[in-house]
Amino acid sequence: MTLKGRRAFITGSFQGIGLGIATELAKAGADIVLHGLGSAEVIANAEAEVKAAGAGKVESFVSDLRDPAATEDLIAKILAGGPVDILCNNAGIQHTAPTAEMPREKWNDIIAINLESFFDTMRLLLPQMKERGYGRVINTASVHGLVASVAKAPYVSAKHGVIGLTRVAALEYADAGTRESGGVTVNAICPGWVETALIEPQIQARADKFGGDRVKGIADLLSEKQPSKRLATASDIGAVAVFLCSKAAHNITGAAIPVDGGWTSQ
């Protein structure tokens, strides 16, 4: 499968899962529009990684997704450079605290970035996908869009909202395009534990319990929730995204796809 000639915009893609998705789309030949907040060094490293993977063209944009007006300006700038065929909403933040102790400003920020920004990019980009008869929206949700955990009220609320938003948009655009053009689909990927820099301190802490054995530390960490006791990688999530972009996936829409080692099957 090739995505040569397709242009993909991935929010929150200078590192972590977003960069993994961008890299896998680049391997399939897509032009890549990176986005996020990061230092010049972080951005340059992300661009180099995506270019090395095979992207036809790489662009980078910096913006704060908490501001809807800034997001409208961002999308206008991106569309000035050409249409967007693939939208991957991946940007997200987290803060843990019991509900009664959750700072109101943290609730506002998490809902704004993890849910409201997904709505803004979708409402601005889906119409132009419909016009061309091909489009893919892939929303990074989470197992926490399907089940809950304590001390994560805003995050769980946002991710449940992402799945609801995904399903509504999928219905609204289900009949756009044709099998030949590829249609317009809207889906969510729901990762469980993914190996990123964000969780590295937790892994090291568990590994220390087993004399530095990383494999045993990971299994111990994941045993609480994820039956496979294996971490997914960012590229694993990216590979799912690549398949969802294929014409073969034209009838997969409105799905919330767990990549969670059995977590949500319990």
VOZAKOL-707738 format. One line per field, with one value per residue (C-alpha): residue in one letter; z, y, x. Coordinates in Angstrom, 2 decimals. Each point is the difference from the previous one (the first is absolute). Last residue first. Example, Ala and Ser with C-alpha at 12.3 -4.5 7.8 and 13.67 -1.06 7.14 Angstrom:
<recs>
type = [s:a]
Z = [7.14:0.66]
Y = [-1.06:-3.44]
X = [13.67:-1.37]
</recs>
This chain:
<recs>
type = [q:s:t:w:g:g:d:v:p:i:a:a:g:t:i:n:h:a:a:k:s:c:l:f:v:a:v:a:g:i:d:s:a:t:a:l:r:k:s:p:q:k:e:s:l:l:d:a:i:g:k:v:r:d:g:g:f:k:d:a:r:a:q:i:q:p:e:i:l:a:t:e:v:w:g:p:c:i:a:n:v:t:v:g:g:s:e:r:t:g:a:d:a:y:e:l:a:a:v:r:t:l:g:i:v:g:h:k:a:s:v:y:p:a:k:a:v:s:a:v:l:g:h:v:s:a:t:n:i:v:r:g:y:g:r:e:k:m:q:p:l:l:l:r:m:t:d:f:f:s:e:l:n:i:a:i:i:d:n:w:k:e:r:p:m:e:a:t:p:a:t:h:q:i:g:a:n:n:c:l:i:d:v:p:g:g:a:l:i:k:a:i:l:d:e:t:a:a:p:d:r:l:d:s:v:f:s:e:v:k:g:a:g:a:a:k:v:e:a:e:a:n:a:i:v:e:a:s:g:l:g:h:l:v:i:d:a:g:a:k:a:l:e:t:a:i:g:l:g:i:g:q:f:s:g:t:i:f:a:r:r:g:k:l:t:m]
Z = [31.08:-3.73:0.55:1.08:-2.58:-1.17:-0.46:-3.64:0.15:-3.20:0.46:-3.31:-1.57:-3.44:-1.54:-3.38:-1.98:1.78:-3.18:-1.47:2.50:2.64:2.76:-0.80:0.54:3.32:1.26:-0.96:1.87:3.21:-0.35:-0.82:3.36:1.63:1.86:3.39:0.91:3.17:-2.32:2.78:0.24:3.27:3.15:-1.83:-2.03:2.61:0.96:-3.62:-0.65:2.99:-1.02:-3.45:1.42:2.39:2.13:3.11:-0.10:2.12:-1.98:-3.13:1.58:0.57:-3.45:-1.65:1.90:-0.96:-3.67:-0.13:-1.79:-2.09:-1.93:0.05:-0.35:2.70:-1.29:-3.34:-1.23:-3.71:-1.17:-3.41:-2.55:-3.62:-3.25:-3.16:-1.82:-3.47:-1.48:2.88:-0.39:1.51:2.98:1.22:3.53:0.54:2.64:1.50:0.46:1.45:2.72:0.74:0.36:2.26:2.31:0.02:0.72:2.81:1.78:-0.35:1.44:2.97:0.76:-0.10:2.05:2.73:0.23:3.73:-0.24:-3.24:-2.55:-2.95:-3.72:-0.66:2.69:-2.27:-1.93:-2.72:-2.81:-2.70:-3.59:-2.59:-3.53:-3.15:-3.56:-2.11:-0.95:1.27:3.07:1.02:-0.32:2.37:2.53:0.57:2.03:2.03:0.65:1.12:2.44:1.41:0.69:1.69:2.32:1.16:1.30:-0.24:1.41:2.34:1.48:0.36:1.64:2.42:0.93:0.64:2.34:2.16:0.72:3.76:0.21:-3.11:1.38:-1.76:-3.23:-2.73:-3.67:-3.33:-3.55:-3.66:-2.24:-2.53:-3.20:-3.08:-3.38:-3.40:0.79:-3.01:-1.06:1.43:0.79:1.75:2.70:0.58:0.23:2.40:2.30:-0.05:0.98:2.72:1.32:0.17:1.87:2.67:2.09:-3.05:0.58:-3.27:-1.68:-3.61:-1.80:-3.64:-1.56:-3.66:-1.80:3.31:-0.20:3.52:-0.09:-0.51:3.03:2.22:-1.17:0.60:3.51:0.79:-1.29:2.11:3.17:-0.65:-0.70:3.31:0.13:-0.28:-2.57:-3.69:-2.86:-3.52:-1.91:-3.69:-0.26:-1.42:2.00:2.12:0.66:1.40:2.34:1.10:0.61:2.13:2.07:0.32:1.38:2.37:1.63:-1.45:-2.25:-1.00:2.26:-2.90:-3.14:-3.43:-2.91:-3.68:-2.56:-3.24:0.87:2.54:-1.31:0.79]
Y = [-8.16:0.69:3.65:-0.86:-2.77:1.09:3.57:1.00:0.62:1.18:2.42:-0.27:2.65:-0.95:-3.12:-0.27:1.78:-2.03:-1.74:3.47:0.37:2.73:-2.34:-2.26:2.86:0.90:-3.57:0.14:3.29:-1.57:-2.73:2.70:1.64:-3.31:-2.35:-1.19:-3.65:-1.45:-1.56:0.32:3.81:1.45:-0.79:-2.33:2.94:1.29:-3.49:-1.02:3.23:-0.59:-3.61:1.12:2.82:-2.19:2.62:-2.17:-0.89:2.84:2.38:-1.02:1.35:3.44:-0.05:-0.72:2.77:2.48:-1.08:0.71:3.35:-0.98:-2.33:-3.71:-0.23:-1.37:-0.13:1.59:0.79:0.87:2.02:0.04:2.42:-1.06:1.92:-2.07:-1.80:1.52:-3.42:-1.06:3.29:3.47:1.19:-2.43:-0.44:3.71:0.82:-3.48:0.08:3.51:-1.23:-3.06:1.95:2.58:-2.78:-1.58:3.36:0.66:-3.20:1.26:3.40:-1.40:-2.48:2.80:2.41:-2.54:-1.73:-0.70:-3.48:-1.93:-0.29:-2.22:0.57:3.45:-0.82:-2.77:3.03:2.43:0.88:1.20:-1.12:2.09:-1.28:1.69:-0.79:1.16:3.30:2.24:-2.19:0.56:3.76:-0.23:-2.13:2.54:2.88:-1.96:-2.71:2.38:1.76:-3.15:-1.57:3.26:-0.30:-3.49:-0.56:3.62:1.90:-2.77:-0.33:3.76:0.66:-2.93:1.16:3.51:-1.43:-1.60:-3.65:-0.51:-1.17:-2.13:-1.72:1.13:-0.86:2.42:-0.88:1.70:-0.85:0.63:-2.96:1.11:-1.67:1.70:-1.60:1.50:3.62:2.29:2.31:2.53:2.58:-2.84:-0.07:3.75:-0.07:-2.96:1.91:3.16:-2.02:-1.67:3.39:1.10:-3.19:0.65:-3.07:-1.45:2.14:0.23:-1.00:-1.16:-2.30:-1.05:-3.17:-1.02:-3.35:-1.81:-2.96:-1.08:2.23:3.01:-0.99:-0.42:3.26:1.94:-1.41:0.86:3.55:0.47:-1.23:2.22:3.09:-0.59:-1.42:0.61:-2.00:-0.64:-2.03:0.15:-3.07:-0.86:-3.65:-2.68:-3.10:0.45:3.54:-1.33:-2.21:2.95:2.28:-2.64:-0.54:3.77:0.28:-2.93:1.67:3.08:3.04:-1.28:1.68:0.49:-2.08:1.45:-2.43:0.87:-2.75:-0.07:-3.25:-1.85:-3.36:-3.50]
X = [-11.70:-0.03:0.98:3.54:0.52:3.44:-1.18:-0.14:-3.75:-1.74:-2.89:-1.85:-2.23:1.25:1.49:-1.71:2.74:2.71:1.16:0.58:2.83:0.15:-1.22:2.96:2.44:-1.63:0.39:3.68:0.38:-1.28:2.62:2.59:-0.70:0.83:-2.34:1.16:-0.36:-1.56:-2.61:-2.59:0.20:-1.41:2.01:2.38:1.29:2.42:1.19:0.49:1.92:2.28:0.59:1.11:2.12:2.00:1.78:0.23:-3.67:-1.42:2.22:-1.91:-3.20:1.51:1.60:-3.34:-1.76:2.75:-0.32:-3.73:0.16:3.02:-2.27:-0.78:-3.77:-2.35:-3.56:-0.74:-3.52:0.05:-2.98:-1.66:-1.44:-0.34:-0.41:-0.25:2.79:-0.42:-0.84:-2.23:-1.82:0.00:-2.03:-2.67:1.39:0.68:-2.63:0.10:3.77:-0.27:-2.36:2.12:3.23:-1.62:-1.21:3.46:1.63:-2.48:1.00:3.57:-0.85:-1.90:2.78:2.59:-2.11:-0.81:3.39:0.43:-1.53:-0.05:-2.78:-0.85:-0.62:1.47:2.51:1.28:1.15:-1.09:2.38:-2.35:0.47:-1.81:0.43:-1.17:-0.92:-2.93:1.65:-2.83:-0.44:3.61:-0.53:-2.98:1.92:2.78:-1.47:-2.55:2.59:2.75:-2.33:-1.60:3.40:1.08:-3.02:0.90:3.54:1.18:-2.97:-1.19:3.50:0.47:-3.37:0.28:3.51:-1.36:-2.62:2.68:-0.89:-0.27:-3.63:0.52:3.09:3.17:1.81:0.99:0.27:0.62:-0.98:0.69:-0.87:-2.57:1.13:-1.43:0.64:-0.75:0.88:-0.18:2.82:2.48:-2.67:-1.83:2.71:-0.18:-3.81:0.20:2.36:-2.15:-3.07:2.08:1.13:-3.63:-0.90:2.70:0.82:1.76:3.08:1.91:3.27:0.04:2.42:0.23:1.43:-0.15:0.19:0.34:2.37:0.92:3.09:-2.25:-2.09:3.04:1.58:-3.21:-0.31:3.62:-0.46:-3.14:1.70:3.02:-2.11:-1.78:-3.50:-3.72:-1.87:-0.46:1.42:-1.40:1.15:-0.07:-0.96:2.30:-0.97:3.11:-1.19:-3.29:2.05:2.14:-2.99:-1.72:3.15:0.45:-3.51:0.55:2.99:1.71:-0.44:-3.42:-2.55:-2.39:0.52:-0.76:0.34:0.29:-0.56:2.00:1.71:-2.12:1.10:-1.17]
</recs>
